[in-house]
């Protein structure tokens, strides 16, 4: 009885976890006489596990990792979930490449049961279905991702623009050169410390810091009208931010605040190269929140979740993982080839493997950073792992130059 109950719970969990994927991949609901699905299906047939796509059916000769990170054993049909649970497939049951589980009766109605066709056991008899071939968990596969060789176009006769950011962990300033085609290059970056989130900043800290940043930009050649000030969504959550914004306005500056969704869209504008529009998404792991964004039909879509300092609020790792996974599952499957990742924790992770002054660094698997010290790093790695496991993306590329404030500058005339 207990085993049956556990099986039902695991089935419900797996279907719930895959719901966003299924809504994209399945199309119309199955009718009484449905057409043969074009998904790849993995089916328990007696003692064997077989894989079927269309009318081609072959014996599975290796484990496969599904789009949601679950792994199916080719020897016994056991489905291993990323949460640590497992569920053996029963005779006649089928599971799609997107993680949909159907019972033996429905599989027969859908025409999935291999008994209706001749099963091919030799690889030469038919082309192999397009299925994942990795036998390692998704989060481990990231470590073997191919080098990233993309080089962004250089701006031609561009204009200098500057921005001062009040973030959840400090004052930062950036100067870029951008041309009419929106090609841009980071000319100068300064990272300060305001300790805003810890409520240790004073009005004098704000005045001195901002005057210093402004002076440096003017000296560098940025025009006064091309210097902008932005308060990040993470910083707005601190009680002291109102006092800091008031101080800025007393100095005569316009202060622009952004919501997490706006911040995610701006990060997308800065970090997603035009040539990756249809095959990548962006993740920004900040101190106050994490933003996941992508382009959908040419329109930015952005979601936000917990940031790397969630530990300060006593929030459990498991709760954060669930929320990140729920958000990441909404990224369209076709955009999961590459993730451009930015933010404070990814910056720390990328430092360990950067080669010289390269613009892009491919991150290693989350497990490679398990021993790094510091509560913020450990929390950020937990978020990173949730992103990896939820999307199955095997190439997380850190951009050393991009951030959401540069996306803000790119929107300025």
C-alpha positions as CSV (number, residue, x, y, z in Angstrom):
1,X,0.0,0.0,0.0
2,X,2.8,2.4,0.9
3,X,4.7,1.6,-2.3
4,X,1.5,2.3,-4.3
5,X,1.0,5.6,-2.5
6,X,4.6,6.6,-3.1
7,X,4.3,5.8,-6.8
8,X,1.2,7.9,-7.1
9,X,2.9,10.9,-5.3
10,X,6.0,10.6,-7.6
11,X,3.8,10.5,-10.7
12,X,1.9,13.6,-9.6
13,X,5.2,15.4,-8.8
14,X,6.7,14.5,-12.2
15,X,3.7,15.6,-14.2
16,X,3.5,18.9,-12.2
17,X,7.1,19.6,-12.7
18,X,6.8,19.1,-16.4
19,X,3.5,21.0,-16.9
20,X,5.1,24.1,-18.5
21,X,7.1,22.0,-20.9
22,X,4.1,19.9,-21.8
23,X,1.9,22.9,-22.6
24,X,4.5,23.9,-25.2
25,X,5.3,20.5,-26.7
26,X,2.0,18.6,-26.7
27,X,-0.3,20.9,-28.6
28,X,-4.0,19.9,-28.6
29,X,-5.3,17.4,-26.0
30,X,-5.4,13.7,-27.0
31,X,-8.7,12.5,-28.3
32,X,-10.2,9.0,-28.4
33,X,-8.4,8.4,-31.8
34,X,-5.4,10.6,-31.7
35,X,-2.8,10.9,-34.4
36,X,0.6,9.3,-33.8
37,X,2.7,11.7,-31.7
38,X,6.0,12.9,-33.2
39,X,7.6,13.1,-29.8
40,X,10.2,10.5,-28.8
41,X,8.7,8.0,-26.4
42,X,10.5,5.5,-24.0
43,X,8.3,2.5,-23.4
44,X,8.6,-0.5,-21.0
45,X,7.9,-3.6,-23.1
46,X,8.2,-6.7,-21.0
47,X,11.8,-7.0,-19.8
48,X,13.0,-4.4,-22.4
49,X,13.0,-0.7,-22.7
50,X,12.3,0.5,-26.2
51,X,12.4,4.0,-27.8
52,X,9.9,5.0,-30.4
53,X,9.6,8.0,-32.8
54,X,6.9,7.8,-35.4
55,X,7.0,4.2,-36.8
56,X,10.6,3.6,-35.8
57,X,11.0,1.4,-32.7
58,X,14.4,0.4,-31.4
59,X,15.7,-1.3,-28.2
60,X,17.3,1.3,-25.9
61,X,21.0,0.6,-25.5
62,X,21.8,3.5,-23.2
63,X,20.3,5.7,-20.4
64,X,18.7,9.0,-21.5
65,X,18.2,12.3,-19.8
66,X,14.9,14.0,-20.4
67,X,14.2,17.7,-21.0
68,X,13.3,18.1,-17.3
69,X,16.5,16.5,-16.1
70,X,15.0,13.1,-15.1
71,X,17.0,10.0,-16.2
72,X,15.6,6.8,-17.5
73,X,17.6,3.6,-17.1
74,X,17.7,1.5,-20.3
75,X,18.2,-1.7,-18.3
76,X,15.2,-1.7,-16.0
77,X,13.1,1.4,-16.9
78,X,13.6,3.2,-13.6
79,X,13.0,6.9,-13.7
80,X,15.4,8.8,-11.4
81,X,14.3,12.3,-10.5
82,X,16.6,15.2,-9.8
83,X,15.1,15.5,-6.3
84,X,16.5,12.1,-5.4
85,X,13.3,10.0,-5.8
86,X,12.8,7.3,-8.4
87,X,9.9,5.4,-10.0
88,X,10.1,2.2,-12.1
89,X,8.0,2.2,-15.3
90,X,5.5,-0.7,-15.5
91,X,5.0,-3.0,-18.5
92,X,3.3,-1.0,-21.3
93,X,3.8,2.5,-19.7
94,X,5.5,5.2,-21.8
95,X,7.3,8.4,-21.0
96,X,7.9,11.2,-23.5
97,X,11.1,13.1,-24.0
98,X,9.4,16.0,-22.2
99,X,8.6,13.9,-19.2
100,X,4.9,13.0,-19.8
101,X,4.0,9.7,-18.2
102,X,1.1,7.7,-19.7
103,X,-0.3,4.3,-18.5
104,X,-0.4,1.2,-20.5
105,X,-4.0,1.6,-21.6
106,X,-3.6,5.1,-22.8
107,X,-0.3,4.2,-24.5
108,X,-2.2,1.5,-26.4
109,X,-4.9,4.0,-27.4
110,X,-2.2,6.4,-28.7
111,X,-0.7,3.7,-30.8
112,X,2.6,3.7,-28.8
113,X,2.7,0.0,-27.9
114,X,5.6,-1.5,-30.0
115,X,3.7,-4.8,-30.5
116,X,1.8,-3.2,-33.4
117,X,5.0,-2.8,-35.5
118,X,8.2,-4.7,-36.1
119,X,10.8,-3.7,-33.5
120,X,14.2,-3.0,-34.9
121,X,17.1,-4.2,-32.8
122,X,20.0,-3.3,-35.1
123,X,21.3,0.3,-35.2
124,X,21.8,0.0,-39.0
125,X,18.2,-0.8,-39.8
126,X,16.9,2.7,-39.1
127,X,18.3,6.1,-38.1
128,X,18.5,6.6,-34.3
129,X,15.8,8.8,-32.9
130,X,16.9,12.3,-31.8
131,X,17.1,11.8,-28.0
132,X,19.6,12.9,-25.4
133,X,22.5,10.5,-25.1
134,X,24.2,11.7,-21.9
135,X,24.2,9.2,-19.0
136,X,25.2,11.8,-16.5
137,X,22.9,14.1,-14.6
138,X,22.3,17.4,-16.4
139,X,24.1,19.4,-13.7
140,X,27.2,17.4,-14.2
141,X,27.1,17.6,-18.1
142,X,27.7,21.4,-18.0
143,X,31.3,20.7,-17.2
144,X,32.0,19.3,-20.6
145,X,30.4,22.1,-22.6
146,X,32.2,23.3,-25.7
147,X,34.3,26.5,-25.6
148,X,32.4,29.6,-26.4
149,X,34.0,31.5,-29.3
150,X,31.5,34.2,-30.2
151,X,32.9,37.7,-30.5
152,X,30.4,40.7,-30.4
153,X,30.7,43.3,-33.2
154,X,32.6,46.5,-32.3
155,X,30.8,49.8,-32.3
156,X,31.6,52.2,-35.2
157,X,31.9,55.8,-34.3
158,X,29.9,55.3,-31.1
159,X,28.8,57.7,-28.4
160,X,29.9,57.5,-24.8
161,X,27.2,56.9,-22.2
162,X,27.5,56.4,-18.4
163,X,25.4,55.0,-15.6
164,X,25.7,54.9,-11.8
165,X,23.9,51.9,-10.3
166,X,22.7,51.7,-6.7
167,X,22.6,47.9,-6.2
168,X,21.7,45.7,-3.3
169,X,25.5,45.3,-2.5
170,X,27.1,48.5,-3.6
171,X,27.5,51.5,-5.9
172,X,28.7,50.7,-9.4
173,X,29.4,52.8,-12.5
174,X,29.8,51.8,-16.1
175,X,30.8,53.7,-19.3
176,X,30.0,52.2,-22.7
177,X,30.5,53.3,-26.3
178,X,27.4,52.5,-28.4
179,X,26.7,53.1,-32.1
180,X,23.5,53.6,-34.0
181,X,23.2,49.8,-34.6
182,X,23.2,49.2,-30.8
183,X,26.7,47.6,-31.0
184,X,28.4,48.5,-27.7
185,X,31.6,48.1,-25.9
186,X,32.4,48.5,-22.2
187,X,35.0,51.2,-21.8
188,X,35.2,51.5,-18.1
189,X,33.7,49.9,-15.0
190,X,34.1,50.8,-11.3
191,X,32.7,48.7,-8.5
192,X,32.2,50.5,-5.1
193,X,30.8,49.4,-1.8
194,X,27.8,51.1,-0.1
195,X,26.6,48.2,2.0
196,X,23.1,49.5,1.4
197,X,21.4,46.2,2.1
198,X,23.1,46.0,5.5
199,X,21.8,49.5,6.3
200,X,25.3,50.8,6.9
201,X,25.4,53.6,4.3
202,X,25.1,57.2,5.4
203,X,24.0,60.4,3.5
204,X,27.6,61.4,3.3
205,X,28.6,58.0,1.8
206,X,26.0,58.7,-1.0
207,X,27.2,62.2,-1.7
208,X,30.9,61.3,-1.8
209,X,30.4,58.2,-3.8
210,X,28.2,59.7,-6.4
211,X,30.2,62.9,-6.8
212,X,33.3,60.7,-7.3
213,X,31.6,58.6,-10.0
214,X,30.2,61.6,-11.8
215,X,33.6,63.4,-11.8
216,X,35.3,60.3,-13.3
217,X,32.7,60.1,-16.0
218,X,33.0,63.7,-17.0
219,X,36.8,63.4,-17.0
220,X,36.5,60.4,-19.3
221,X,34.5,62.4,-21.8
222,X,30.9,61.4,-21.1
223,X,28.5,64.4,-21.5
224,X,26.5,65.5,-18.5
225,X,23.2,64.6,-20.3
226,X,24.5,61.1,-21.0
227,X,25.0,60.2,-17.3
228,X,22.2,58.3,-15.7
229,X,21.3,56.9,-12.3
230,X,19.5,53.7,-11.7
231,X,18.3,52.0,-8.5
232,X,18.2,48.2,-8.9
233,X,15.1,46.2,-7.9
234,X,17.1,44.5,-5.2
235,X,18.2,47.7,-3.6
236,X,14.6,49.0,-3.5
237,X,13.8,46.3,-1.0
238,X,16.1,47.8,1.6
239,X,14.4,50.3,4.0
240,X,17.3,52.7,3.8
241,X,16.9,53.1,0.0
242,X,14.3,55.8,0.4
243,X,16.7,58.0,2.3
244,X,19.4,57.4,-0.3
245,X,17.1,58.2,-3.2
246,X,16.0,61.4,-1.3
247,X,19.7,62.4,-1.0
248,X,20.3,61.9,-4.7
249,X,17.3,64.1,-5.5
250,X,18.6,66.8,-3.1
251,X,21.8,66.8,-5.2
252,X,19.6,67.6,-8.3
253,X,19.7,64.2,-10.0
254,X,16.9,62.2,-11.5
255,X,16.7,58.7,-10.0
256,X,15.3,55.9,-12.1
257,X,14.0,52.8,-10.3
258,X,13.2,49.5,-12.0
259,X,11.0,46.5,-11.2
260,X,12.4,43.0,-11.3
261,X,10.6,42.4,-14.5
262,X,12.1,45.5,-16.1
263,X,15.5,44.6,-14.8
264,X,15.2,41.2,-16.4
265,X,14.2,42.7,-19.7
266,X,17.1,45.2,-19.5
267,X,19.6,42.4,-18.7
268,X,18.3,40.5,-21.7
269,X,18.9,43.5,-24.0
270,X,22.5,43.8,-22.8
271,X,23.5,40.2,-22.5
272,X,21.7,38.4,-25.3
273,X,23.6,38.7,-28.6
274,X,21.3,39.2,-31.6
275,X,22.6,36.0,-33.2
276,X,21.4,34.0,-30.2
277,X,17.9,35.4,-30.1
278,X,16.3,32.1,-31.1
279,X,18.4,29.7,-29.1
280,X,19.3,31.2,-25.8
281,X,18.0,32.8,-22.6
282,X,19.5,35.1,-19.9
283,X,19.8,34.6,-16.1
284,X,20.8,37.3,-13.7
285,X,21.6,36.1,-10.2
286,X,21.6,39.2,-8.1
287,X,21.9,39.6,-4.3
288,X,18.3,40.6,-3.9
289,X,16.6,38.6,-6.6
290,X,17.2,36.4,-9.7
291,X,15.8,37.3,-13.1
292,X,15.2,34.8,-15.9
293,X,14.4,36.4,-19.3
294,X,14.0,35.5,-22.9
295,X,12.5,36.8,-26.1
296,X,9.1,35.4,-27.0
297,X,7.8,36.4,-30.5
298,X,10.1,39.4,-30.3
299,X,8.8,40.5,-26.9
300,X,10.9,40.3,-23.7
301,X,9.6,37.9,-21.1
302,X,11.0,38.1,-17.6
303,X,10.4,36.3,-14.3
304,X,12.0,36.9,-10.9
305,X,12.7,34.7,-7.9
306,X,15.0,34.7,-4.9
307,X,18.4,36.3,-4.9
308,X,21.7,35.0,-3.6
309,X,21.2,36.6,-0.1
310,X,18.0,34.7,0.6
311,X,19.9,33.0,3.5
312,X,19.7,36.3,5.4
313,X,15.9,35.9,5.6
314,X,16.0,32.3,6.9
315,X,14.6,30.9,3.6
316,X,15.3,27.2,3.1
317,X,17.4,26.1,0.1
318,X,14.6,23.7,-0.9
319,X,12.0,26.5,-1.1
320,X,14.4,28.6,-3.3
321,X,15.1,25.6,-5.5
322,X,11.4,24.9,-6.1
323,X,10.7,28.5,-7.0
324,X,13.7,28.8,-9.4
325,X,12.7,25.5,-11.1
326,X,9.1,26.6,-11.5
327,X,10.3,29.8,-13.2
328,X,13.0,28.1,-15.3
329,X,10.5,25.6,-16.6
330,X,8.7,28.4,-18.4
331,X,11.7,29.0,-20.7
332,X,10.8,27.6,-24.1
333,X,12.7,24.4,-24.8
334,X,14.1,25.7,-28.1
335,X,15.9,28.5,-26.2
336,X,17.7,26.2,-23.7
337,X,20.8,25.6,-25.8
338,X,22.8,28.4,-24.1
339,X,22.2,30.6,-21.1
340,X,24.0,33.9,-20.8
341,X,24.4,34.4,-17.1
342,X,25.4,37.5,-15.2
343,X,25.4,38.7,-11.6
344,X,27.6,38.8,-8.5
345,X,27.8,35.1,-7.8
346,X,28.4,34.0,-11.4
347,X,31.1,36.7,-11.4
348,X,32.8,34.9,-8.5
349,X,32.4,31.5,-10.2
350,X,33.8,32.7,-13.5
351,X,36.9,34.1,-11.9
352,X,38.3,30.6,-11.2
353,X,38.5,29.7,-14.9
354,X,38.9,33.0,-16.8
355,X,41.6,32.9,-19.5
356,X,43.2,36.4,-19.6
357,X,40.7,39.2,-20.5
358,X,38.2,37.1,-22.4
359,X,34.7,38.6,-22.8
360,X,32.9,35.3,-22.1
361,X,33.7,32.4,-19.7
362,X,31.8,29.1,-19.7
363,X,31.0,28.1,-16.2
364,X,31.7,24.7,-14.8
365,X,29.0,22.3,-13.4
366,X,27.6,23.5,-10.0
367,X,29.3,20.6,-8.2
368,X,32.7,22.2,-9.2
369,X,31.9,25.1,-6.9
370,X,30.6,23.2,-3.9
371,X,33.7,23.9,-1.8
372,X,33.8,27.7,-2.3
373,X,33.4,29.5,1.0
374,X,30.8,32.1,2.0
375,X,27.0,31.9,2.6
376,X,26.2,34.1,-0.4
377,X,28.3,31.9,-2.8
378,X,26.7,28.7,-1.5
379,X,23.2,30.2,-1.9
380,X,24.1,31.4,-5.4
381,X,25.4,28.0,-6.4
382,X,22.1,26.5,-5.2
383,X,20.3,28.9,-7.5
384,X,22.7,28.1,-10.4
385,X,22.2,24.3,-9.9
386,X,18.4,24.7,-9.9
387,X,18.7,26.6,-13.3
388,X,20.8,23.8,-14.7
389,X,18.6,21.0,-13.5
390,X,15.4,22.6,-14.5
391,X,16.4,23.6,-18.1
392,X,18.9,20.9,-19.0
393,X,21.0,23.7,-20.6
394,X,24.6,22.5,-20.9
395,X,26.3,25.9,-21.7
396,X,26.1,28.7,-19.1
397,X,28.2,31.6,-20.4
398,X,29.2,34.4,-18.1
399,X,29.5,37.8,-19.7
400,X,32.1,39.9,-18.0
401,X,30.8,43.2,-19.4
402,X,27.0,43.0,-19.5
403,X,24.6,44.0,-16.8
404,X,21.0,45.4,-16.6
405,X,22.1,49.0,-16.3
406,X,23.9,48.7,-19.7
407,X,20.6,47.6,-21.1
408,X,19.1,50.7,-19.6
409,X,21.7,52.8,-21.4
410,X,20.9,51.0,-24.7
411,X,17.4,52.2,-24.3
412,X,18.5,55.9,-24.0
413,X,18.6,58.1,-27.1
